[in-house]
Amino acid sequence: MRSIASGRRDSVLAIQRKEWSLATSVLSKSVLPKAAKTTRKTSTQAAALKAQPDADKTLNMILSRLDDMKAEETVTIDLRGKSAFSDYMIVTSGRVNRHVGAIAENVAKGLKETGIKSIHIEGLPNCDWVLIDSGDVIVHVFRPEVREFYNLERLWTQKPAAAKAI
């Protein structure tokens, strides 16, 4: 009888040691400072980075598509250093709603063909102002009246005003 009890006690101690070792490994991972943890890119992350073209290639492809679709008054604004969310912004116009929609659909098709998967499009049903966000490059396609009203070029190209001392 005594040997059975000691065997149970040994197994209970072994289980407790295993639980403790699991707890310490989890604890040690959560207590480590962020700098000590090393991040390693997985093959899917590396493939995704390799598949996405850089901002300049994306910009050139979009400008080529806009030229093919006869977009009017195209302005490219360099946002590097001014904004953390994008590298370039393109503001352009179509003559009427149908032209604005055709331009936006053509640009979106080109982005998908180049391998950019996460494209966000806003305003396509009305086609007054269509926004295409590809990450590195943001494209605004306006009708002329709407573009004049919002005047995004002035907002992003204007130099910041000097702070006034009170």
C-alpha positions in Angstrom: 0.0 0.0 0.0 2.8 2.3 0.8 4.4 1.9 -2.5 1.2 2.9 -4.3 0.9 6.1 -2.2 4.5 7.0 -2.9 4.0 6.4 -6.6 0.9 8.7 -6.6 2.8 11.3 -4.7 5.7 11.2 -7.2 3.3 11.5 -10.1 1.6 14.5 -8.4 5.0 16.1 -7.8 5.9 15.5 -11.4 2.6 17.1 -12.6 3.2 20.1 -10.3 6.8 20.5 -11.6 5.4 20.4 -15.2 2.8 23.0 -14.4 5.5 25.2 -12.8 7.8 24.9 -15.7 5.0 25.8 -18.1 4.1 28.8 -15.9 7.7 30.0 -15.7 8.2 29.7 -19.5 5.0 31.8 -20.1 6.0 34.2 -17.4 9.5 34.6 -18.7 8.2 35.3 -22.2 5.8 37.9 -21.0 8.3 39.7 -18.8 11.0 40.0 -21.4 11.5 43.6 -22.6 10.4 44.3 -26.2 14.0 44.9 -27.4 15.1 41.4 -26.2 12.5 39.7 -28.4 13.6 39.1 -31.9 11.1 39.1 -34.7 11.6 36.7 -37.5 9.7 37.1 -40.8 7.8 34.0 -41.9 7.8 32.8 -45.4 4.3 34.2 -46.0 5.3 37.7 -44.7 8.4 37.6 -46.9 6.4 36.6 -49.9 3.9 39.4 -49.2 6.6 42.0 -49.0 8.3 40.6 -52.1 4.9 40.7 -54.0 4.1 44.3 -53.3 5.8 46.8 -55.6 7.4 49.9 -54.2 5.7 53.2 -54.1 7.5 54.7 -57.1 6.5 51.7 -59.4 2.9 52.0 -58.1 2.9 55.8 -58.8 4.2 55.4 -62.3 1.6 52.7 -63.1 -1.2 54.9 -61.8 0.0 57.9 -63.7 0.2 55.8 -66.9 -3.4 54.6 -66.3 -4.6 58.1 -65.7 -3.0 59.3 -68.9 -4.5 56.4 -70.9 -8.0 57.3 -69.5 -7.6 61.0 -70.4 -7.8 62.2 -66.8 -7.5 66.0 -66.6 -5.3 68.3 -64.4 -3.4 65.5 -62.7 -1.4 66.7 -59.7 1.0 64.4 -57.7 1.8 65.4 -54.2 4.8 64.0 -52.4 3.8 63.1 -48.9 7.1 61.5 -47.7 8.1 63.3 -44.6 4.8 65.1 -44.3 2.6 62.0 -43.6 3.0 58.6 -42.0 0.1 57.0 -43.8 1.2 57.3 -47.5 4.0 58.3 -49.7 2.2 60.0 -52.6 -1.2 61.5 -53.2 -2.6 62.0 -56.7 -5.5 64.4 -57.4 -7.1 64.3 -60.8 -10.4 65.1 -62.5 -12.8 63.4 -64.9 -15.2 65.4 -67.0 -18.5 63.8 -65.7 -19.6 61.1 -63.3 -19.3 58.3 -65.8 -15.7 59.4 -66.7 -14.8 59.6 -63.0 -16.1 56.1 -62.4 -14.3 54.7 -65.5 -11.0 56.3 -64.4 -11.3 54.9 -60.9 -12.2 51.4 -62.1 -9.2 51.4 -64.6 -6.8 52.4 -61.8 -8.2 49.8 -59.4 -7.9 47.1 -62.1 -4.2 48.1 -62.7 -3.4 48.0 -59.0 -4.9 44.5 -58.7 -2.9 43.3 -61.8 0.3 44.5 -60.2 -0.3 42.4 -57.1 -1.6 44.9 -54.6 -4.3 43.1 -52.8 -5.5 45.5 -50.1 -7.1 48.2 -52.2 -9.8 50.3 -50.5 -12.2 52.3 -52.8 -14.8 54.9 -51.6 -17.4 56.8 -53.5 -17.7 54.6 -56.6 -21.6 54.5 -56.5 -21.9 58.3 -56.9 -18.7 59.1 -58.8 -18.5 62.7 -57.6 -15.3 62.0 -55.7 -13.7 58.5 -55.8 -10.9 57.7 -53.3 -8.6 54.8 -54.1 -6.2 53.8 -51.3 -3.5 51.4 -52.2 -1.4 52.0 -49.1 1.7 53.8 -50.6 -0.3 55.9 -53.1 -3.7 57.5 -52.6 -5.7 58.6 -55.6 -8.5 61.2 -55.6 -10.6 61.3 -58.7 -13.0 64.3 -58.8 -15.6 65.9 -60.9 -14.3 69.5 -61.7 -16.9 71.2 -59.4 -16.3 68.9 -56.5 -12.5 69.3 -56.9 -12.8 73.1 -56.9 -15.0 73.0 -53.7 -12.6 70.8 -51.6 -9.3 72.0 -53.1 -7.2 69.3 -51.6 -4.1 70.4 -53.4 -4.0 73.7 -51.5 -4.5 71.8 -48.2 -1.5 69.5 -48.8 0.9 71.8 -50.6 0.4 74.8 -48.3 3.3 75.5 -46.0 2.5 75.4 -42.3 2.0 78.8 -40.7 4.4 80.0 -38.1 3.2 79.7 -34.5 2.2 83.0 -32.9 3.6 83.9 -29.5 1.0 85.1 -27.0 
